[in-house]
């Protein structure tokens, strides 16, 4: 077994089996580190907790909801505004976050009365918002506050509001993945089946495990709508509370992030007979395969092929421009969970980038299996790394860039390794054909930034070169390219708008009537389902 021994972790022998070097010709079972286990005492993990997984990852992207945490204010602040879960109602869920702000006295004497007062106060402060989610934290779980009973009391006093309670304290799992599981099951147990939706198409899907980071959901939804498919609900990015209560009426669950949302898909299949289809919105080939799969399911593969043709012709020359300049560059692919395997193969096959390391903070063994299988031999795979292990890996592997979160990304910048935010993105969206080109552009901009090149100079002791004129990105990226590529009239740089999402929000689409099958145009405002939650 090719375990990788970090010098910094020799004093923690239990960490040995959590890092593996993928050798040439090895079976996958020989290159699989231990994963999704309790964090080893003594290692400073960068994991999120189960509360974070429930509230921050899955709950918060719902757009017409007051999200309130029953616990100390620090829990709330730590899960607020660190991901760009945008929405078409003014991003209420990003502008505001709520906490009961438990203090020591509340821990001693209980905090149920305070919670009820805070719930009513929040609804009165935002009278247009009639939906709420309440998240249990470690503090409120340990003292045994009955949040469900408080929610019932408020709903009796205020019949026009609805409240969802998620009991997922921070200690409820090894990592934030435990919170994903709990909120999935809580939602289907408490909410699904309580609302009957308006169906305006004979093809209806739930888009599951999609969180609309910088508009990802709206890019993908445009493809679905062009195929005449109604997106009944999105779990949960840019999603409406009531739409998510009607998930039981879809014909198909289209699953994007399996790590965070496969549980509700599997339960919808068991309880309501709705089939699950896993798709991938990252990479030209993956997107095309996904659209074709959905097209075959509904018998409209011709519509899927038309979209694939149009989008590929429009964006492939731009992707190829960047691929020619990124070929051979090394990346440490260090996201949270499913991007580990969504990206590993696509960035290598379509951009020429070499993945020299993968890691996951909360992924399960299945995520590691898929991620490692899509990497080239020699890649270093790490489960739940700490900061010192990450630094040691970067010093040894010498990547040109890393894709990771903000905290390890800032550490990378200190040792002059550029990073892209794999969680909240830099200049997304990154999904879809256009999004994948934007991703390639951001990689190019990070690697070839003239400012980044200057960071390697120490003006206190290094000799500043005077024999060079002003340098640009093209100065660094085009030096070894052939004249044919440099002067190509077919390849071009990214022409995507600064923000492509507003144009999508005003588009109208045609959908086949659920009874007659005759296509009817549905206006944009009805599709967006803007509601009284707009602020």
N, C-alpha and C positions, 0 to 999 in steps of 0.2 A: 504493500500500500504506500503510494508516494506522498506521505504526509509532508507538509512544509513546516519546518521549525523556525519560528520568528525568534531572533535573538532577544528581543525585548520581552518575550513571553516565556523564556526558559524557566522563570520562577513560578509560572502558572502551568504546570505540566498538563492539566486538563485541556488546555487550549490546543494542544498538538493536533488532535483529530478534527479540529474545526477549520483546517487549511490544507489544501491539496494542490499539488502541481499535476496538471494533465499531461501525461507522457504520450509519446508517439505510439500509436497502435494499441493503446490500452482499452479495455472494456470500460463502459461507463461506471459499472459497479466498483471499479478499481480507482476511480477518480472522484469519489463522492465524499465530501466532508460531512461530519455530523451537522444537523441543523434543527431549528425550531425547538431548542431545549432551553431550560432556564439559564439565565445569564450566570456565568461562573463568578463567584465572589472574588473580588480582587482585580477583575478586569473592568475598566471604566467603559461600559457599553454606550453606544450612541442610539440604542433602540428607543422607540416610543412605547408608551404603556397601553394597556387595553382600553382605558378611557379615551386616550388620544385616537386610537384606531376607530372607535365608535363615533366620537363627536367630530374630530377634525377631518378624518378621511371620508366618512360616509354621510354623517348627519349634516354637517355644515353646508355642503353644496346645495341643499334644498333652498329654494329662493324666496318662498313666501312664508317664512317661518321665523318665529322668535326662538332662538337657540339659547337655553339657559342651563348652566351647570350648577348643580347643588353641591357646593364645596368651597374651598378657599379660592380667592380671586386669582391666585397664581396659576391654578389649573386652567382657568378660562383664558388668561392672557397667553399662556404657552401655546394654545391651540387656535389663536386668532390671527387672521390676515397673513399667514406665512405661505399660503398657496393661493394662486390666482383663480379661484373658482368663480368666474364671472357669470352673470345672468342677465336676462333681458328685462329685468324689472328695476334697474338702477342699482343692482348689486347690494340689496339690503343686507343680505347675509354676510357680506364683507365689511360693510360700514359699521355694523352694530354687533356686539356680543354681550351676553348677560350672565351674571353670576349672583348666587345668593350671598356670597362673601361670608362664609362661615368663619367665626372666630372661636377662640378657646372656650368662651362661655357657652357657645352653641354646642360644642362637643360634649360639655359636661351636662348641660340641661336639655339638650335636644334642639333641633332647628326646624321642626315641621311648621310651627306657627309663622316663623320668619319666611319660610319658603312660600307659604300660601299668600302672605302679604306681598312678597316680591312678584309672584306670578300675576296677581291682580294689578299691581302697579305697572308691570311691563305691558299688559294688554291696554291699560288706560293711556300709557304714554304713546302707544302706536295703535290707535283705534281701527285702522284699516287692516291690520294683521290679525287674523282670527285663528291662526294655527301655531302650535308651540311644540317643541321637543325639550324634554328635561333629561339631563344626563347625570347619573350617579357618579360620584367620585369616591376615592378611598375613604375620605373623612366621613361622608354621609353614610357609606356602607358599613363602616365599623361601628357607628353608634346606632344603626338600625332604623333610621328614619323611613317611614312608609310613604315613599313618594307617590306610588300608585293611588293610595287612599286620598292624598292631598289633591292629586289631579282630578279624581272623581268628584271631590267636594267642589272644586272650582267649576267643573263642567256642569254640575247641578245648579250652581248659582249663576252661571253665565252660559245659557244653552246654545249660544251662537258660536262658541269656541270649541276647538278640539285639541286635545293634548296627547302626545305620545311620550311614553316613559321608556328610557333605555337604562337598565341596570347593568352597567359594565364598568365597575371600579377599576382603577389602574392595576390592581393585583390579580385581575381575573384571567391572566394568561401570561405566557412567557414574553410576549411582545404585543405590539398593536394589532397583530393578526387575531389575537383572541377577542379583541373588541369588534373586529369585522364580523366574526362569527356570531357574536351575541346580538348585534344590532340587526343583522340579516334575519335571524330567527325571531327576534322581538317584533320586527316590522310585519312579518307574515302572520305571526300569531295574533297581533293586536289590530292591525290596520287593513291588511289585504282582504278584499271582499266586502268592505263596508261602504263603498261608493260604486254606483253604476255610471259608466262613462258614456259620452256621445261618440258613436262610431261613425266615421264618414268615409271609410275605405273598406274594400273587401280584403285588403291585406293589412294586418295590424301586428306590430311588434312591440315588445318592451326592449329598450336599449339598456342593458344592465352592466354595471361595473364601469361606468363612464362618468367622469366628474367635471367635464367642461373646463379643463385647465386652459386658460387663455382662448377659449372658443373651440376646443377639440370637438365637443358634442355637436356644435352648430355646423362645423365643416362636414362631419359624417352624416348628420341629419339631412343636409342638402342632397347627398347622394340617395338616401333612402326616399326622400320626397320626390326626387326626379324619377324614381322607379314606381311611384304611385303608392308608396307604403306609408301608412299612418304610424307615427311613433306615439303610441299611447302614453308611455311614461318613460322617463330616463331615471335610472337608479344610480346616482341621484343628482348629477350635475345639471344645473339649470332646470331641475325638476320641480313640479308643483306637488304639494302635500296630497291634495285630493286625487291627482292623477295616479300617484303611487299607491293609493288605496284601491285603485281599479285595475291593478296588474293582472288580475285573474281573467280578464276578458281578451287578452292578447292571443294571437295564433302562434307566435314564436317568440322565444326569449333569445335575443342576440347578446352574447356575453363577450365583453372586452377584457376586463381585468378579472381573471379567474381567481386570483389570490384573495381579493377583497369581497367578491360577490357571487361566487359559485354556489354558496350555500342556499341563497334564496332561489336561484335558478333550479337547483335540485329539488327544493321543496315545492316549487310551483309545478314541476313535472309530476311529482308524487301526488299532490293534492288536487291539481286541476288538469293534469294531462297535457300541459304546455311543453312542447319539446324545447331542448336547449341546443343552440348552435354557437360554438366558439369562433370568434373572428379576431382579426388583428388589423388595426388601423394605421400601423407604422410600416412604411416601405411600399414601393410601387407594386412589387409582386404579391406581397401579403394583402394589400388592399384589394387588388384585382381578384385574387382568389376568394377573398371574403365576399365581395359583391356578387361574384358568380355563384357562390354557395347559396346565398340568400335568393338570388334570381332563380336557381334551380328549385328551391323549396316552393316558391310561389308560381313557378312556371313562366317566368318573365326574364329568362336569361338573355334575351335579345336586348332588353332595356339595360341590363347590367353591362353587356358588351359595348353598347353605344357610349355609356358613361366612361368606361375604361378607355375606349378609343379616344374620346374627346379630351379627357384629362391627361392621358399619356402624351398625346401630340402637343398639348399645351405646355406641359411642365417637364417632360423628359430632357429636352435640350438644356434646360437650366440645371437639372440634377447632374447631367454629364459634365457640365462646365466645372462644377465643384469636385466631382469624382476624379477628374483628371489631376486636380491639384491636391487632393487628400490621399491619394493612393500611397499606401505604405506607412501612413502616420499611425502611431500607437496610441491606444486609448485604454484607460482603466474604466470599465463599465461598472459603476458602483451605485446603482439606484436602490430602491427599497425592495420591491418584490418582483412583479411580473415583467417590468421593463428589462429585467435581467435577460429574459429569453425573447421578449418581443423585439429587442434591438440587436442582440448579439449577431445573428446571422445577416440581418438586413443591412447593417452599416458596413459589414465586410463585403457582402455580395454587390451592393449597389453604390457604395462610396469608396471601396478599396481600403477602408480603415481596418487595422489589425487590432483585435481585442486581446490584450495581454493579461488582463485580470478581470474577474467578475466577483462581486460580493453581494450579499443580501443581509439586511438587518432583521427582517421579519419573515422572509420567505420560508416555505416548507421544503421538504426533500424533493418534492415534485418540481418546484421552481429551479432548484439547483440542477436536477437531472436534465431539464430542458435547456437551461442556460449553458451548462458545461458541454452538452452534446453539440451545441451550435458554435462553440469556440474552436479555435485552432489549437493543435498540440502546443504545449509549453505554457498555456494560460494558467494563472494562479487563481484558484477559487477559494474564497474565504467566507465563512459564516460568522455573523455578528462580530465584526472586527472592532477593535478599539482604536483610539487615535494614534497611539504609538505604532501599532501594526500597520496602519494605513501609511504613516510616514515612512516606515521601513520599506514597505512595498514600493512606494513611489521612488525612493532613493535607488532601489535595486533595479526596478523595471524601466525607469526613465521614460514615462509616457509623455507624449506630446500634449495630451489633454486628458482630463477625467470628466465623466458625467456622473454627478452625484448631487447630494443635497447641499443646503446653504452652509451648514456647520462644517462638514469635512471639506467643502469647497473653499471656504475662507482659509482653512489650514493649508490647503494645496497652494493657494496664491502666495502664502508666506514663503514657500520654497520655490516660487516662480514656476509653478505648473498651472496653466490656465484651466478653468473648469466651466462647464455648462450645467445649469440647474436642471437636473433630471426630474425633479419633483414639480416645481412651479414654472419651469422654462425661463429662458431669457427673452426671446422675442417670438413666442408662439403665435398661433397654434402650431403643433408639430404633426398632427394627424392629417390623413388625407394626402393626396398628391401634392397639393400646394404646400401643406404643412411640412412634408418631408423635405421639400426644397428649402423651406425656411430653416429647418434644422441643419441641413448641409451648409447653408449660408452662415449660420451662427458658429458652427464648428470651424469653418474657414476663417471667419473674423477673429475667433479666439486664438487660433494657432498662429496666424500670420499678422497679428496686431503689432504695428511698429512700436507702440507704447510698451507692449509686453517684451519685445526684444530689448528695449532700453533698460528694462528692469534688471537685466543681467549685469549691467554696468554699475560699479560702486564708485561714485564720483569722488569719494574720499581717498581712493588709492589707485583705481584703474586709469589707464591712459585713455583719454577720450579720442576716438579716431577723427581725424580731420580730412581724410582723403576721400570721404563719401559725401555725396549730396543728399538732398532730402529723400527719404525712403518711404515707399508705400507698400501696401499689402502685395501688390503685383510684383514689386521688386523682389520680395522673398519667395513668392509662390511660383513665379513663372521662369525662374532662372534655368531650370533643367528641363523645361518642357520643349517639345519639338516645335518648330515654326508652324507646322500644320495645325497643332492644337492651339497655340497662342494666337494665330491669325484666323481661326475658324470663324466663318460667318454663320454657321449653324448653331454652335454652342453660344450660350449667353448667360449672364449673371441673373440672379433672382429679380423678377419684376413684380413680385407680390406687393400689394399695398401695405402701408404701415400697419393698418388694421383692416383685415378683409371681412370682419364679422358684420358691421352695420349693413353692408349691401345684402347679406344673406337674410337679414331680419325683415326686409321689405319685399322679398320675392313671393310670388304666388305660384301654386303648383296645381296640377291636375291629378285627381284621385278617382279610381273606379268606384261608383256607388255600391254600397254593400249589398243591395238587393238587385239592382238592374245591371250593374257592371258598366254602365255608361259613365264615361269620364266627365267630371265636373271640376271647374276651377274653384279652389278654396282660397280666400284672401289671406294675406299674411297675418293680419291681426287675429284671425280665428285659429290659425295654425300655432301661433306663438302662445295662445291662451293667456294673454295678459289678464291679470285678475286684480281684485281689490287690494292685493298685497303690494302693488306698485307704489313706491314712495320716491 
